[in-house]
Amino acid sequence: MNRLLQGALALMLAGLSVVSYKAWRYRSDAKTWHERWLGLHSDPAHRVRYRADNERLRNEGVVAGRVVFLGASITDQLDLAGEFPGVPFVNRGDSGQLVWQQYLRLEPDALELSRAFTGVTLLPKPINASDLKAYLDTLQARPDR
């Protein structure tokens, strides 16, 4: 009888620890998803990322040849300052964003800076430095500019 009670107690403790772990895991996952939901609904475009730099650019005024690159992970990974030293390119990439989120950022990250830049470009594909130079030359050579 004593052995039967010990076995039942051991099973009960094992079951309780499994249930406790699953409850802890559920609370942890629920907290993570709730934080993601709040982030998406409070600032879906993550506009706060460049807010201080946008203010600095507005205060800086007009700089000849400045171009704003707006995009997602492809743009975010570009090292414009390293690849084009001395050229006033502004990187406004934010990894993981969808087109609708970039559209929400178009106003604060590019259009509101209308007096502080000369153009906006969206990169059509992953691009390296030499391709980017050719792409910019193509844009400058367009007759509709």
DSSP file (Angstrom, degrees, kcal/mol; ACC not computed):
  #  RESIDUE AA STRUCTURE BP1 BP2  ACC     N-H-->O    O-->H-N    N-H-->O    O-->H-N    TCO  KAPPA ALPHA  PHI   PSI    X-CA   Y-CA   Z-CA
    1    1 A M     >        0   0    0      0, 0.0     4,-2.2     0, 0.0     5,-0.2   0.000 360.0 360.0 360.0 -43.3    0.0    0.0    0.0
    2    2 A N  H  >  +     0   0    0      1,-0.2     4,-2.0     2,-0.2     5,-0.1   0.887 360.0  50.0 -60.9 -39.9    2.8    2.3    0.9
    3    3 A R  H  > S+     0   0    0      1,-0.2     4,-2.2     2,-0.2    -1,-0.2   0.868 108.2  53.1 -67.9 -37.0    4.5    1.7   -2.4
    4    4 A L  H  > S+     0   0    0      2,-0.2     4,-2.3     1,-0.2    -2,-0.2   0.889 109.0  49.3 -64.6 -41.1    1.2    2.4   -4.2
    5    5 A L  H  X S+     0   0    0     -4,-2.2     4,-2.6     2,-0.2    -2,-0.2   0.890 109.8  51.3 -66.0 -39.8    0.9    5.7   -2.5
    6    6 A Q  H  X S+     0   0    0     -4,-2.0     4,-2.5     2,-0.2    -2,-0.2   0.911 111.1  48.3 -63.2 -42.4    4.5    6.7   -3.3
    7    7 A G  H  X S+     0   0    0     -4,-2.2     4,-2.4     2,-0.2    -2,-0.2   0.916 112.8  47.5 -63.4 -43.8    3.9    5.8   -7.0
    8    8 A A  H  X S+     0   0    0     -4,-2.3     4,-2.4     2,-0.2    -2,-0.2   0.900 112.6  49.6 -64.4 -41.2    0.7    7.8   -7.1
    9    9 A L  H  X S+     0   0    0     -4,-2.6     4,-2.5     2,-0.2    -2,-0.2   0.906 110.6  50.2 -64.1 -41.7    2.4   10.8   -5.4
   10   10 A A  H  X S+     0   0    0     -4,-2.5     4,-2.3     2,-0.2    -2,-0.2   0.912 112.2  47.1 -63.4 -42.9    5.3   10.6   -7.9
   11   11 A L  H  X S+     0   0    0     -4,-2.4     4,-2.7     2,-0.2    -2,-0.2   0.894 111.8  51.0 -64.7 -39.7    2.8   10.6  -10.8
   12   12 A M  H  X S+     0   0    0     -4,-2.4     4,-2.4     2,-0.2    -2,-0.2   0.912 111.7  46.8 -64.9 -42.2    0.9   13.5   -9.3
   13   13 A L  H  X S+     0   0    0     -4,-2.5     4,-2.3     2,-0.2    -2,-0.2   0.898 113.0  49.4 -66.2 -40.6    4.1   15.5   -8.8
   14   14 A A  H  X S+     0   0    0     -4,-2.3     4,-2.1     2,-0.2    -2,-0.2   0.929 113.1  46.9 -63.4 -45.2    5.3   14.7  -12.4
   15   15 A G  H  X S+     0   0    0     -4,-2.7     4,-2.5     1,-0.2    -2,-0.2   0.897 111.5  51.5 -62.9 -40.1    1.9   15.7  -13.8
   16   16 A L  H  X S+     0   0    0     -4,-2.4     4,-2.6     1,-0.2    -1,-0.2   0.886 109.5  49.5 -64.7 -39.4    1.8   18.9  -11.7
   17   17 A S  H  X S+     0   0    0     -4,-2.3     4,-2.5     2,-0.2    -1,-0.2   0.885 111.4  49.3 -68.8 -36.6    5.3   19.9  -13.0
   18   18 A V  H  X S+     0   0    0     -4,-2.1     4,-2.5     2,-0.2    -2,-0.2   0.932 113.3  46.2 -65.5 -45.0    4.2   19.3  -16.6
   19   19 A V  H  X S+     0   0    0     -4,-2.5     4,-2.4     2,-0.2    -2,-0.2   0.906 112.7  50.8 -63.6 -41.5    1.1   21.4  -16.1
   20   20 A S  H  X S+     0   0    0     -4,-2.6     4,-2.5     2,-0.2    -2,-0.2   0.915 111.0  48.2 -62.4 -43.4    3.1   24.1  -14.3
   21   21 A Y  H  X S+     0   0    0     -4,-2.5     4,-2.9     2,-0.2    -2,-0.2   0.931 112.0  48.9 -62.9 -45.1    5.6   24.2  -17.2
   22   22 A K  H  X S+     0   0    0     -4,-2.5     4,-2.4     1,-0.2    -2,-0.2   0.886 111.9  49.1 -63.7 -38.1    2.9   24.4  -19.8
   23   23 A A  H  X S+     0   0    0     -4,-2.4     4,-2.4     2,-0.2    -1,-0.2   0.912 112.7  47.6 -66.2 -42.3    1.2   27.2  -17.9
   24   24 A W  H  X S+     0   0    0     -4,-2.5     4,-2.5     2,-0.2    -2,-0.2   0.925 113.1  48.7 -62.8 -44.1    4.4   29.1  -17.6
   25   25 A R  H  X S+     0   0    0     -4,-2.9     4,-2.8     2,-0.2     5,-0.2   0.902 110.5  50.8 -63.6 -41.7    5.1   28.6  -21.3
   26   26 A Y  H  X S+     0   0    0     -4,-2.4     4,-2.9     2,-0.2    -1,-0.2   0.929 111.4  47.6 -61.7 -46.0    1.6   29.7  -22.2
   27   27 A R  H  X S+     0   0    0     -4,-2.4     4,-2.2     2,-0.2    -2,-0.2   0.900 112.6  49.9 -63.0 -40.0    2.0   32.9  -20.2
   28   28 A S  H  X S+     0   0    0     -4,-2.5     4,-2.2     2,-0.2    -2,-0.2   0.936 114.1  43.7 -63.4 -47.5    5.4   33.6  -21.7
   29   29 A D  H  X S+     0   0    0     -4,-2.8     4,-2.7     1,-0.2     5,-0.3   0.904 112.6  52.6 -64.8 -41.3    4.1   33.1  -25.3
   30   30 A A  H  X S+     0   0    0     -4,-2.9     4,-2.2    -5,-0.2    -1,-0.2   0.899 109.7  49.4 -62.0 -40.0    1.0   35.2  -24.5
   31   31 A K  H  X S+     0   0    0     -4,-2.2     4,-2.4    -5,-0.2    -1,-0.2   0.924 111.2  49.5 -64.7 -44.3    3.2   38.0  -23.2
   32   32 A T  H  X S+     0   0    0     -4,-2.2     4,-2.1     1,-0.2    -2,-0.2   0.942 114.3  43.9 -59.8 -49.5    5.4   37.9  -26.3
   33   33 A W  H  X S+     0   0    0     -4,-2.7     4,-2.4     1,-0.2    -1,-0.2   0.845 111.6  54.0 -67.8 -33.1    2.5   38.0  -28.7
   34   34 A H  H  X S+     0   0    0     -4,-2.2     4,-2.6    -5,-0.3    -1,-0.2   0.910 108.5  49.3 -66.0 -41.5    0.7   40.7  -26.7
   35   35 A E  H  X S+     0   0    0     -4,-2.4     4,-2.4     2,-0.2    -2,-0.2   0.899 112.0  48.8 -63.5 -40.5    3.8   42.9  -26.9
   36   36 A R  H  X S+     0   0    0     -4,-2.1     4,-2.4     2,-0.2    -2,-0.2   0.915 111.4  49.6 -64.2 -42.3    4.0   42.3  -30.7
   37   37 A W  H  X S+     0   0    0     -4,-2.4     4,-2.3     2,-0.2    -2,-0.2   0.922 111.5  48.5 -62.6 -44.5    0.4   43.1  -31.1
   38   38 A L  H  X S+     0   0    0     -4,-2.6     4,-2.5     1,-0.2     5,-0.3   0.907 111.8  50.0 -62.6 -41.2    0.8   46.3  -29.1
   39   39 A G  H  X S+     0   0    0     -4,-2.4     4,-1.9     1,-0.2     7,-0.2   0.900 111.9  47.5 -63.4 -40.8    3.8   47.3  -31.1
   40   40 A L  H  < S+     0   0    0     -4,-2.4    -1,-0.2     1,-0.2    -2,-0.2   0.872 118.4  40.3 -68.6 -36.8    2.0   46.7  -34.4
   41   41 A H  H  < S+     0   0    0     -4,-2.3    -2,-0.2    -5,-0.2    -1,-0.2   0.745 117.0  46.5 -87.7 -23.4   -1.1   48.6  -33.3
   42   42 A S  H  < S-     0   0    0     -4,-2.5    -3,-0.2    -5,-0.2    -2,-0.2   0.872 139.5  -1.4 -85.3 -37.9    0.6   51.5  -31.5
   43   43 A D    ><  +     0   0    0     -4,-1.9     3,-1.8    -5,-0.3    -1,-0.2  -0.527  68.9 173.2-149.0  76.0    3.2   52.2  -34.2
   44   44 A P  T 3  S+     0   0    0      0, 0.0    -3,-0.1     0, 0.0    -4,-0.1   0.758  82.6  46.7 -62.7 -25.2    2.8   49.8  -37.1
   45   45 A A  T 3  S-     0   0    0     59,-0.1    -5,-0.1    52,-0.1    52,-0.0   0.450 104.4-126.7 -95.5  -0.1    5.4   51.5  -39.3
   46   46 A H    X   +     0   0    0     -3,-1.8     3,-1.3    -7,-0.2     4,-0.3   0.920  46.6 165.1  55.2  46.8    8.0   51.8  -36.6
   47   47 A R  G >   +     0   0    0      1,-0.3     3,-0.8     2,-0.1     4,-0.4   0.722  60.2  73.2 -66.6 -22.6    8.2   55.6  -37.2
   48   48 A V  G >  S+     0   0    0      1,-0.2     3,-0.7     2,-0.2     4,-0.5   0.739  78.6  77.8 -66.7 -21.7   10.0   56.2  -34.0
   49   49 A R  G <  S+     0   0    0     -3,-1.3    -1,-0.2     1,-0.2     4,-0.2   0.884 108.6  23.2 -57.9 -42.7   13.2   54.7  -35.3
   50   50 A Y  G <> S+     0   0    0     -3,-0.8     4,-2.7    -4,-0.3    -1,-0.2   0.279  90.4 108.5-108.5  10.3   14.3   57.7  -37.5
   51   51 A R  H <> S+     0   0    0     -3,-0.7     4,-1.8    -4,-0.4    -1,-0.1   0.910  82.7  43.6 -57.5 -47.6   12.4   60.5  -35.6
   52   52 A A  H  > S+     0   0    0     -4,-0.5     4,-2.0     1,-0.2    -1,-0.2   0.904 115.4  48.4 -66.4 -41.5   15.5   62.1  -34.1
   53   53 A D  H  > S+     0   0    0      2,-0.2     4,-2.3     1,-0.2    -1,-0.2   0.865 108.3  54.8 -68.3 -34.9   17.5   61.9  -37.3
   54   54 A N  H  X S+     0   0    0     -4,-2.7     4,-2.3     2,-0.2    -1,-0.2   0.908 107.9  49.7 -62.2 -41.4   14.6   63.3  -39.3
   55   55 A E  H  X S+     0   0    0     -4,-1.8     4,-2.2    -5,-0.2    -2,-0.2   0.905 109.6  51.5 -63.8 -40.7   14.6   66.3  -37.0
   56   56 A R  H  X S+     0   0    0     -4,-2.0     4,-1.7     1,-0.2    -2,-0.2   0.913 110.2  49.0 -61.6 -42.9   18.3   66.7  -37.4
   57   57 A L  H  X S+     0   0    0     -4,-2.3     4,-1.3     2,-0.2    -2,-0.2   0.884 109.5  51.9 -65.8 -38.5   17.9   66.7  -41.2
   58   58 A R  H  < S+     0   0    0     -4,-2.3     3,-0.3     1,-0.2    -1,-0.2   0.923 112.1  46.1 -62.4 -42.8   15.2   69.3  -41.1
   59   59 A N  H  < S+     0   0    0     -4,-2.2    -1,-0.2     1,-0.2    -2,-0.2   0.783 106.3  60.5 -70.0 -27.1   17.3   71.5  -39.0
   60   60 A E  H  < S-     0   0    0     -4,-1.7    -1,-0.2     1,-0.2    -2,-0.2   0.807  96.4-156.5 -70.4 -30.7   20.3   71.0  -41.3
   61   61 A G     <  -     0   0    0     -4,-1.3     2,-0.2    -3,-0.3    -1,-0.2  -0.434  41.7  -5.2  87.4-162.5   18.4   72.4  -44.3
   62   62 A V        -     0   0    0     -2,-0.1     2,-0.4    -4,-0.0    54,-0.2  -0.488  55.7-174.9 -75.1 132.0   19.0   71.8  -48.0
   63   63 A V    >   -     0   0    0     -2,-0.2     3,-1.6    53,-0.2    55,-0.1  -0.993  29.6-118.6-126.2 122.1   22.0   69.7  -49.0
   64   64 A A  T 3  S+     0   0    0     -2,-0.4    52,-0.0     1,-0.2    54,-0.0  -0.337  94.1  13.0 -62.2 133.9   22.6   69.4  -52.7
   65   65 A G  T 3  S+     0   0    0      1,-0.3    -1,-0.2    22,-0.1     2,-0.2   0.521  83.6 154.1  82.5   6.0   22.4   65.8  -54.1
   66   66 A R    <   -     0   0    0     -3,-1.6    52,-3.2    23,-0.1    53,-0.7  -0.509  19.7-173.8 -72.1 133.8   20.8   64.3  -51.0
   67   67 A V  E     -ab  89 119A   0     21,-1.3    23,-3.1    -2,-0.2     2,-0.5  -0.993  15.9-143.5-129.0 135.6   18.8   61.2  -51.8
   68   68 A V  E     -ab  90 120A   0     51,-2.6    53,-2.0    -2,-0.4     2,-0.7  -0.877   8.5-154.7 -99.9 125.5   16.6   59.3  -49.3
   69   69 A F  E     -ab  91 121A   0     21,-3.4    23,-3.3    -2,-0.5     2,-0.5  -0.900  14.9-173.3-100.4 114.0   16.5   55.5  -49.7
   70   70 A L  E     +a   92   0A   0     51,-1.6    53,-0.4    -2,-0.7     2,-0.3  -0.923  30.2  96.1-110.8 128.5   13.3   54.1  -48.3
   71   71 A G  E     -a   93   0A   0     21,-1.2    23,-1.5    -2,-0.5    26,-0.1  -0.948  60.9 -86.1-178.3-161.4   12.8   50.4  -48.0
   72   72 A A  S  > S-     0   0    0     -2,-0.3     4,-2.6    21,-0.3    23,-0.3   0.218  81.9 -31.3-109.1-132.2   12.9   47.2  -45.9
   73   73 A S  H  > S+     0   0    0     21,-0.3     4,-1.9     1,-0.2    22,-0.2   0.841 131.8  56.4 -65.7 -35.6   15.8   44.8  -45.2
   74   74 A I  H  4 S+     0   0    0      1,-0.2     4,-0.4     2,-0.2    -1,-0.2   0.945 115.1  38.6 -61.1 -46.7   17.6   45.2  -48.5
   75   75 A T  H >4 S+     0   0    0      1,-0.2     3,-1.2     2,-0.2    18,-0.3   0.888 111.9  58.2 -69.9 -39.7   17.8   49.0  -47.9
   76   76 A D  H 3< S+     0   0    0     -4,-2.6    -1,-0.2     1,-0.3    -2,-0.2   0.832 104.2  52.5 -60.7 -33.2   18.5   48.5  -44.2
   77   77 A Q  T 3< S+     0   0    0     -4,-1.9    -1,-0.3    -5,-0.2     2,-0.2   0.593  84.3 108.2 -82.1 -10.8   21.6   46.4  -44.9
   78   78 A L    <   -     0   0    0     -3,-1.2     2,-1.0    -4,-0.4     3,-0.2  -0.470  60.2-150.8 -68.9 134.4   23.1   49.0  -47.3
   79   79 A D     >  +     0   0    0     -2,-0.2     4,-2.7     1,-0.2     5,-0.3  -0.704  27.5 166.9-101.3  78.2   26.2   50.7  -45.9
   80   80 A L  H  > S+     0   0    0     -2,-1.0     4,-2.5     1,-0.2     7,-0.2   0.887  73.1  50.5 -64.1 -40.6   25.7   54.0  -47.9
   81   81 A A  H  4 S+     0   0    0      1,-0.2    -1,-0.2    -3,-0.2     6,-0.1   0.873 115.4  43.6 -66.4 -36.0   28.2   56.0  -45.9
   82   82 A G  H  4 S+     0   0    0      1,-0.2    -2,-0.2     2,-0.1    -1,-0.2   0.885 119.6  40.5 -75.3 -39.7   30.8   53.3  -46.3
   83   83 A E  H  < S+     0   0    0     -4,-2.7    -2,-0.2     1,-0.2    -3,-0.2   0.800 128.4  30.3 -78.9 -30.2   30.2   52.7  -50.0
   84   84 A F  S >< S-     0   0    0     -4,-2.5     3,-1.8    -5,-0.3     5,-0.3  -0.584  79.9-168.5-130.0  69.0   29.7   56.3  -51.0
   85   85 A P  T 3  S+     0   0    0      0, 0.0    -3,-0.1     0, 0.0    -4,-0.1  -0.353  75.6  12.9 -63.4 135.4   31.8   58.4  -48.6
   86   86 A G  T 3  S+     0   0    0      1,-0.3    -5,-0.1    -5,-0.1    -2,-0.0   0.334  96.6 117.1  84.1  -7.9   31.0   62.1  -48.9
   87   87 A V  S <  S-     0   0    0     -3,-1.8     2,-2.3    -7,-0.2    -1,-0.3  -0.815  70.6-126.4 -94.3 130.8   27.8   61.6  -50.8
   88   88 A P        +     0   0    0      0, 0.0   -21,-1.3     0, 0.0     2,-0.3  -0.351  50.6 152.5 -80.2  65.4   24.7   62.8  -48.9
   89   89 A F  E     -a   67   0A   0     -2,-2.3     2,-0.5    -5,-0.3   -21,-0.2  -0.743  31.5-152.3 -91.4 142.4   22.6   59.6  -49.1
   90   90 A V  E     -a   68   0A   0    -23,-3.1   -21,-3.4    -2,-0.3     2,-0.6  -0.969   6.2-147.4-118.4 121.1   20.1   59.0  -46.3
   91   91 A N  E     +a   69   0A   0     -2,-0.5   -21,-0.2   -23,-0.2   -23,-0.1  -0.780  23.5 168.6 -93.0 121.7   19.2   55.3  -45.5
   92   92 A R  E     +a   70   0A   0    -23,-3.3   -21,-1.2    -2,-0.6     2,-0.3  -0.235  26.7 141.2-123.1  42.1   15.7   54.8  -44.3
   93   93 A G  E     -a   71   0A   0    -18,-0.3     2,-0.3   -23,-0.2   -21,-0.3  -0.616  27.9-173.4 -83.7 145.8   15.5   51.0  -44.4
   94   94 A D    >   -     0   0    0    -23,-1.5     3,-1.4    -2,-0.3   -21,-0.3  -0.882  25.4-125.8-141.9 106.0   13.7   49.1  -41.7
   95   95 A S  T 3  S+     0   0    0     -2,-0.3   -23,-0.0   -23,-0.3   -24,-0.0  -0.128  87.2  20.5 -56.9 141.5   14.0   45.3  -41.9
   96   96 A G  T 3  S+     0   0    0      1,-0.3    -1,-0.2     0, 0.0     2,-0.2   0.461  86.8 139.1  85.6   2.3   10.9   43.1  -41.9
   97   97 A Q    <   -     0   0    0     -3,-1.4    -1,-0.3   -26,-0.1   -24,-0.2  -0.552  43.3-140.2 -85.1 146.7    8.6   45.8  -43.1
   98   98 A L    >>  -     0   0    0     -2,-0.2     4,-2.0   -26,-0.1     3,-0.6  -0.495  34.0 -98.0 -92.1 169.1    5.9   45.2  -45.7
   99   99 A V  H 3> S+     0   0    0      1,-0.3     4,-2.4     2,-0.2     5,-0.1   0.874 123.2  54.5 -58.4 -39.9    5.0   47.7  -48.4
  100  100 A W  H 3> S+     0   0    0      1,-0.2     4,-1.5     2,-0.2    -1,-0.3   0.837 108.0  50.2 -66.5 -30.9    2.0   49.1  -46.5
  101  101 A Q  H <> S+     0   0    0     -3,-0.6     4,-1.2     2,-0.2    -1,-0.2   0.880 110.3  49.4 -72.6 -37.5    4.3   49.8  -43.5
  102  102 A Q  H  X S+     0   0    0     -4,-2.0     4,-1.0     1,-0.2    -2,-0.2   0.881 107.1  56.0 -66.1 -37.0    6.8   51.6  -45.8
  103  103 A Y  H >X S+     0   0    0     -4,-2.4     4,-0.6     1,-0.2     3,-0.6   0.898 104.9  51.9 -60.8 -40.2    3.9   53.6  -47.2
  104  104 A L  H 3< S+     0   0    0     -4,-1.5     3,-0.2     1,-0.2    -1,-0.2   0.811 111.5  47.9 -65.7 -28.7    3.1   54.8  -43.7
  105  105 A R  H 3X S+     0   0    0     -4,-1.2     4,-2.7     1,-0.2     5,-0.4   0.607  89.3  85.4 -85.9 -12.1    6.7   55.9  -43.2
  106  106 A L  H <X>S+     0   0    0     -4,-1.0     5,-2.6    -3,-0.6     4,-1.4   0.909  90.1  48.1 -57.1 -44.6    6.9   57.7  -46.6
  107  107 A E  H  <>S+     0   0    0     -4,-0.6     5,-3.0    -3,-0.2     6,-0.3   0.978 120.8  31.1 -63.0 -59.3    5.5   60.9  -45.1
  108  108 A P  H  45S+     0   0    0      0, 0.0    -2,-0.2     0, 0.0    -1,-0.2   0.853 125.5  43.0 -73.1 -31.4    7.6   61.3  -42.0
  109  109 A D  H  <5S-     0   0    0     -4,-2.7    -3,-0.2     3,-0.1    -2,-0.2   0.613 135.6  -0.3 -91.8 -11.2   10.8   59.7  -43.3
  110  110 A A  T ><5S+     0   0    0     -4,-1.4     3,-1.1    -5,-0.4    -3,-0.2   0.541 124.8  48.2-138.2 -60.0   10.9   61.2  -46.8
  111  111 A L  G > <S+     0   0    0     -5,-2.6     3,-1.5     1,-0.3    -4,-0.2   0.849 107.4  56.3 -67.2 -35.4    8.2   63.7  -47.8
  112  112 A E  G 3 <S+     0   0    0     -5,-3.0     3,-0.3    -6,-0.3    -1,-0.3   0.706 102.7  59.1 -67.1 -16.8    8.3   65.8  -44.7
  113  113 A L  G X>  +     0   0    0     -3,-1.1     3,-2.9    -6,-0.3     4,-0.5   0.070  68.9 129.6 -93.4  23.7   11.9   66.3  -45.4
  114  114 A S  T <4 S+     0   0    0     -3,-1.5     3,-0.4     1,-0.3    -1,-0.2   0.760  73.0  46.7 -56.7 -29.1   11.0   67.8  -48.8
  115  115 A R  T 34 S+     0   0    0     -3,-0.3    -1,-0.3     1,-0.2    -2,-0.1   0.530 111.6  54.0 -87.4  -4.5   13.2   70.9  -48.2
  116  116 A A  T <4 S+     0   0    0     -3,-2.9     2,-0.3   -54,-0.2    -2,-0.2   0.346 108.3  38.4-113.9   6.6   16.1   68.7  -47.0
  117  117 A F     <  -     0   0    0     -4,-0.5   -50,-0.2    -3,-0.4     3,-0.1  -0.971  58.0-143.0-150.3 167.2   16.6   66.3  -49.9
  118  118 A T  S    S-     0   0    0    -52,-3.2     2,-0.3    -2,-0.3   -51,-0.2   0.546  76.7  -0.1-110.1  -9.1   16.5   66.1  -53.7
  119  119 A G  E     -b   67   0A   0    -53,-0.7   -51,-2.6    -9,-0.0     2,-0.4  -0.987  50.0-139.0-170.9 162.4   14.9   62.7  -54.4
  120  120 A V  E     -b   68   0A   0     -2,-0.3     2,-0.4   -53,-0.2   -51,-0.2  -0.986  21.5-173.8-128.1 139.7   13.5   59.4  -53.0
  121  121 A T  E     -b   69   0A   0    -53,-2.0   -51,-1.6    -2,-0.4     2,-0.5  -0.997  16.5-153.9-136.2 143.0   14.2   56.0  -54.4
  122  122 A L        -     0   0    0     -2,-0.4   -51,-0.1   -53,-0.2   -53,-0.1  -0.971  29.2-125.6-109.9 124.7   12.8   52.5  -53.7
  123  123 A L        -     0   0    0     -2,-0.5   -48,-0.1   -53,-0.4   -49,-0.1  -0.537  11.8-152.1 -74.5 130.7   15.2   49.8  -54.6
  124  124 A P  S    S-     0   0    0      0, 0.0    -1,-0.1     0, 0.0     3,-0.0   0.692  71.2  -8.0 -76.9 -18.7   13.7   47.2  -57.0
  125  125 A K  S    S-     0   0    0    -51,-0.0     2,-0.0     0, 0.0     0, 0.0  -0.953  97.5 -55.5-162.6 171.2   15.8   44.3  -55.9
  126  126 A P        -     0   0    0      0, 0.0     2,-0.4     0, 0.0   -51,-0.0  -0.399  65.1-171.1 -58.5 140.1   18.8   43.3  -53.8
  127  127 A I        -     0   0    0    -53,-0.1     2,-0.2    -2,-0.0    -4,-0.0  -0.990  20.7-148.7-144.1 142.0   21.7   45.5  -55.0
  128  128 A N     >  -     0   0    0     -2,-0.4     4,-2.5   -50,-0.1     5,-0.2  -0.501  43.0 -91.6-102.1 179.3   25.4   45.8  -54.5
  129  129 A A  H  > S+     0   0    0      1,-0.2     4,-2.1     2,-0.2     5,-0.1   0.889 123.7  46.6 -61.9 -43.0   27.5   49.0  -54.6
  130  130 A S  H  > S+     0   0    0      1,-0.2     4,-2.0     2,-0.2    -1,-0.2   0.904 114.3  48.0 -68.7 -39.0   28.3   48.9  -58.4
  131  131 A D  H  > S+     0   0    0      1,-0.2     4,-2.6     2,-0.2    -1,-0.2   0.882 110.1  53.6 -65.3 -36.6   24.7   48.1  -59.3
  132  132 A L  H  X S+     0   0    0     -4,-2.5     4,-2.5     2,-0.2    -2,-0.2   0.901 107.2  50.6 -64.9 -40.7   23.6   50.9  -57.1
  133  133 A K  H  X S+     0   0    0     -4,-2.1     4,-2.3     2,-0.2    -1,-0.2   0.926 112.5  46.7 -61.8 -44.1   25.9   53.3  -58.9
  134  134 A A  H  X S+     0   0    0     -4,-2.0     4,-2.2     2,-0.2    -2,-0.2   0.896 111.5  51.8 -64.9 -39.6   24.6   52.2  -62.3
  135  135 A Y  H  X S+     0   0    0     -4,-2.6     4,-2.2     2,-0.2    -2,-0.2   0.915 110.9  47.2 -63.1 -43.3   21.0   52.4  -61.0
  136  136 A L  H  X S+     0   0    0     -4,-2.5     4,-2.3     2,-0.2    -2,-0.2   0.882 110.2  52.4 -67.0 -38.2   21.5   56.0  -59.8
  137  137 A D  H  X S+     0   0    0     -4,-2.3     4,-1.7     2,-0.2    -1,-0.2   0.907 109.3  50.6 -62.6 -40.3   23.2   56.9  -63.1
  138  138 A T  H  X S+     0   0    0     -4,-2.2     4,-0.6     1,-0.2    -2,-0.2   0.908 110.1  49.6 -62.8 -42.9   20.1   55.6  -64.9
  139  139 A L  H >< S+     0   0    0     -4,-2.2     3,-0.7     1,-0.2    -1,-0.2   0.898 111.7  48.2 -63.7 -40.0   17.8   57.6  -62.8
  140  140 A Q  H 3< S+     0   0    0     -4,-2.3    -1,-0.2     1,-0.2    -2,-0.2   0.799 108.6  54.6 -71.4 -27.7   19.8   60.8  -63.4
  141  141 A A  H 3< S+     0   0    0     -4,-1.7    -1,-0.2    -5,-0.2    -2,-0.2   0.567  79.5 116.4 -83.1  -8.1   19.9   60.2  -67.1
  142  142 A R    X<  -     0   0    0     -3,-0.7     3,-1.2    -4,-0.6    -3,-0.0  -0.374  65.0-139.5 -62.7 135.9   16.1   59.9  -67.4
  143  143 A P  T 3  S+     0   0    0      0, 0.0    -1,-0.1     0, 0.0    -3,-0.0   0.711  95.4  68.0 -71.4 -19.3   14.6   62.7  -69.5
  144  144 A D  T 3         0   0    0      1,-0.2    -2,-0.1     0, 0.0    -3,-0.0   0.384 360.0 360.0 -83.4   7.6   11.6   63.3  -67.2
  145  145 A R    <         0   0    0     -3,-1.2    -1,-0.2    -5,-0.1    -3,-0.0   0.437 360.0 360.0 -89.0 360.0   13.8   64.6  -64.4
